[in-house]
Amino acid sequence: MKVLVTGGAGYIGSTTCSALEEAGHVPVVLDSLVSGPEVFTRGRIFYRGDMADGALVRRIFAEHPDIGATIHFAARIVVSESVQEPALYYRQNVVGSLELFETLLELGAGRVIFSSSAAIYDSPEDFVVSEDSPLRPLSPYARSKWMTELMLEDLCRASEDRSNGLRAIALRYFNPIGSDPKLRSGPYVPDPSHVLGRLMSAARGRAPEFQITGTDYPSRDGSGLRDYIHVWDLALAHVAAVEQFDEAFARAAATGEPSPFLAINVGTGRGVTVRELVDAFQALSPTPVQVREAGRRPGDSAGACAEITRARQYLGWSPRLGVSEAIATALAWEEVRAQRLDSTAPPSA
């Protein structure tokens, strides 16, 4: 199957493209390259442009009428930036997504898999959240994901009676870490905001230390608790959503949840504190990291881990890899990152 992948030059998008290819599918990448590097599109069908460009999306479907689903990754994702520039996040993540969804609806391209986020959840006392748990997005980034979900669900329900109406799966994933195990792609931002990237920067001397931001959370050691999922497992969840799309809705209906919109958590179901992640990194890193405690950042939450029964039941997906495997692939990626990101280098084998 051909699959339109918006944001397919990004960290998760490019890894998912590799997983799609390994499963026998053909990704058609649409990316503005505002963030993602063009080298991650090598050897793939690639269109450079904005997801909100209806004319371009219509052209893509005219040239590839056999596209069977759309995976929508394209978004701005930095929490701290969203606090400083909320209008940018609402304009690009929400309004841009609306333009894309309306074009897909016009084209009758009704299968949509949306890249959502566990950042929309509140942090319960036991730190475990299901798809029915209370929501409390704390940053403009998180609210943009929540608003896009609400908007997409409304569009799905409004077009439910049409033969070519929208149906959507929102994959609410938790904290992706690691790299493609075959090192075809990985994190590429020179000054990463995510926790493993900041650890790597400290280990490599690009930052003087690693800061544990927030030590007064109600977790077992005071640091934030997260559900760290290997990015390859996350990519495989998107492949499962593509391959099990129709079956997922049938299974949901059989359990009493008939709906054209499904929210599905994608995590490991195991919570790891930031201190525990630091310890795991220190055990594998050839270079020790200096660690300092600091206060909470705007938009941060205590965190949560996923209840993933729905992913198993509806998609037949379960995580296979753990934190140690993710850290190992991240360290391996760091060794080849500069070469892989060099647009003048020959493609890797």
N, C-alpha and C positions, 0 to 999 in steps of 0.2 A: 504494500500500500504506500502511496505517496502521502506525506504528512507535511502540512505547512507548519513551520516552526518560527514564530516571531521571537526575536531575541536569540536566535540560534547561534550567534557568535559569542554569547556570554559564557560564563563559567558553567552554570547548570545546563543552559541550552546546548552548548557544544558537546558536553558529555552525553546528554540525551540523544543528540544526533548520532553519536558513535554507537550508543546502545540500540537505537532504531536500526542502524545499518547492520549491526551484528545479528539482529532478529529478522533481517531480510526486507526491511522497509527502506524507503527512499525519502530522506528529509529534503524539503524545499525551504531554504533559509531566507527569512526576511529580517534584516537588521539595519539600523541606521548607522552603526559603528560609532555612535557617540561614546560608547564605553567598550564594547567587545572588540577584540582585535580581528582584523580581516584574515589573518593566517588561520584562524579556527574555522574558516569556511572553505579552505582549500579542498578541491576535489568534490565539492558539493554544488548542487544547484543553488545559486545565490543571487538574491536581489537586494541591492542597497537602497534603503528608503525607510520611510516612517510607516508604522502600522496604521496611522490615521489617514494615510493617503489612499482614499477609496479607489481612485483611478488605477493606482499601482496594484492594489489587491485584486481588482477585477482583471487586470492584465495577467497577473500570476495564474488566476484560475482559468482564464482563456487559454493560456499556454500549457496549463497542466490540469485539464478537466478531470483527471483521475485522482485528484487529491481527495482523500477520504476522511480526513480529520484535521483539525487545527490545534496545535499546542501553543498556548499564548504565554510566553515568558516575558516579553518586552516590558520593562518597567525600570524606574529608578528605585534603588533599594537601600540607600544609606540612611539609617535612622537619624544620625546627627545632622546630616544635610537637610533632611525633611523638616526638622525642627527649625532650622534657619531659613529655609525656603519652601514653606508649605504650598504656596501657589504653584510652584514648579511641579510638585508631586501630584497635586490634584489635577493640574492641567494635563500632564503627560500620562499619569497612571490611570486616572479615571476618565477624563474626557477623551483621551486617545483610545482607550479601550472601548468606549461607547461607539466611536466612529468605526472601529474594526468590527464590533459585533453587529452593527447595523448593516455594514457591507456584507458580512457573512450571511446574515438573514436574507438580504436582497438576493444573494447568489444561491440560496438554498443549501448552503454549506453548513449543515446543522450540527455537526459533531464538534464540540469545543471542550478542550481540557485546559483549565485555567490554573496558572501558577499562583496559588494563594499562600497564606502564611499563618503559622501558629501565633504570630504576634498579635492577632486579633483577640486571643483568649485572655480572660482574667486568670490570675494565679490562685488556684484553690488551696485550701489548707494541706491537702494531701499531694498537691502538685501534679495530679493526673487529670487530664482533660479528654472528654469524648467530644464528638461533633455536636452534642446537645448541651455542652457546658456553657456557662455564662461568658459573654464576650465583653472585653474592656480594652480596646485598642488604645495605647498610650501615646502614640506618636502620629504625626501626619502620614508617615509611611504606612503604619499599620492601619490607620483609618482609611487610607486610599485603597488598601486591599479589601477591607471590609465593605467599603462603599461600592467597589467594583463587583464584589460578590452579590450584594443586594440588587444592583442594577442588572447584572446578568441573570439572576433568578427571575426578576420581573419580566425581562425580555423573553425568557424561556416560557414562563407561564402565559404571557400574552400571546405567544405564537404556538401554544401547545396543540391547538386544534388544526393547525396547518400540516399538510403532508411534508413540507420542507421546513418546519419550524425548528427553532434552536433547542438543543438539549446540551447540558453542560455538566462536567465533573470538575469541581473545584478541589484541587489537591492542596490541603493545608499542611505544608511541610514545616518541619521544625528547624533544626540547625545543621545545614549541610557542611561537612568538612571532608578533607581529603582531595584526591585527584583521580582522574581516569586511571585505572590500574595499568593500562598500556601506555600511559603518559602521552596520549595524543593531545590532551588539553588539561588545564587546571587553573587555579587562581592566577590572575595576571595583573591586578592593580598594584602599583608600586608601594602605595601606602594603605594597606588594607584596614578595614574597620572591624572585620570579624575576628573572633578570638584566636583561632588557630593561625590566621595570617599575622596577627600581632605577636604571637609567640614566635613565629618564624622570623619576623623582622628583628626581634630581640636576639634570637639565637645567631642571626647572621650579621649582627652589628649595625643594622639599618636603624635600629632604635636602641636607646641606652638601656631600656628595661621593659619588663612587662608589668602592666598595672592590673591588679584585680580590682575592678571598679564596682564597689559595693560589697561590704563585708558584714552588713547588719540585716541581711534577709533572713526570713524564718526557715532556712534550710538546715541541714545537719551540720554544716560547718560555717554558716553565715554568708557564704558566697552564693551567687546566683546559680540556680539549677537549670540545666538545659537537657534536651534530648538530642544528642549529637548523632546525626545519621550520615553514613558514608555517601558521598555524592553519587557513587555508582549504584548503590541501592536505590537512591532517589530517582536516578535515570531509569532504572528497571521498572520502577513504579509507573512512570509515564508510558513505557512500552506496554505494560499490563493494561493501563487505562485505554490505550489505543486498541489493543487486541481484544479486550473484554468490554468494550464500550457498551454495546447493545445488551450483552449479557448482564452487565452491572445494573442496568435499569430494570431488567426482568427480575433479577434476584432481589432488588430493593422492593419491587412491587409485590413479590411473593412473600416478603416479610411484613407487608402492610404499609409500605412507604412508597406508594406510586407518586412519582414526581418527575418533571423534566429537568430537575436540578438536584445534583447530589454533592454534598460536601464530604470529603474523605480525608482523615488524618493520615499522614505519612511520616512515621518516626520509628523508633526502635521499641518504644514502650519502657525504656530504661532511663532513669534520670541520672545525670552525671553533674556534679558541681564543678564550678570553675577551678577550684583548688584541686579537685581530683583530675581534671583534664591537664592541669599544669604538671602534676606528678607523673601522669602517663607520658606527657611530652618529654619531661626531663629524663625519664627512663630510656627513651629511644633516641633522643637528640645527641649527636656527637659533641655539641657545644652546650654547656650549662647556661641557663637563663637567669638573669637577675630579676627578682620579683619584688614588687612594692604594692602595698595596699593603697587604694584611693577611694574617693567617694563615688556615689552613683552618678551616672550620666543622665542628662535629660532624655526621657522616653524609654529608659530601661525598666524592666520589670523583674520580679523575683524569678519568673520562669515557670516552666511546666514540662511534663513529658506526655507522650501521646498514648491514648487508648486506641489500639489499632485493629480491633475486631472487625470493623467495617471494611478496612482494606483487605483483610484476609477473606472475608465472606464475599464481597462484591467483586474484587479484582483478582482474587487468588494470589495475592502478593504478600510476602513476608520478608523482612530484612535478613540478609545473609552475613553481613560484615560488621565488625565492631570498631570501637574507638582506636584500638591499637593498629588495626589494618589501615584505618583512615590516616592516622598520623604517619605511618610508614610510607603510604603513597604520597602524602604531602611532602615528606622529606625527600623522597625520590624525585618528585616533580621539581623541587627547588634546585636540584643538581642540573636539570636540563632546561629549566624555564627560560633562561636567556636565549638559548639556542632555538627553542621551539617558537619563541616570540619574534625571532629575527626573520623579517619578511623576505630577506635576501637569501636565507639558507635554503637548501634543497629540502623537499618534503621528507619527513622521517619515514623509515620503513615500517 
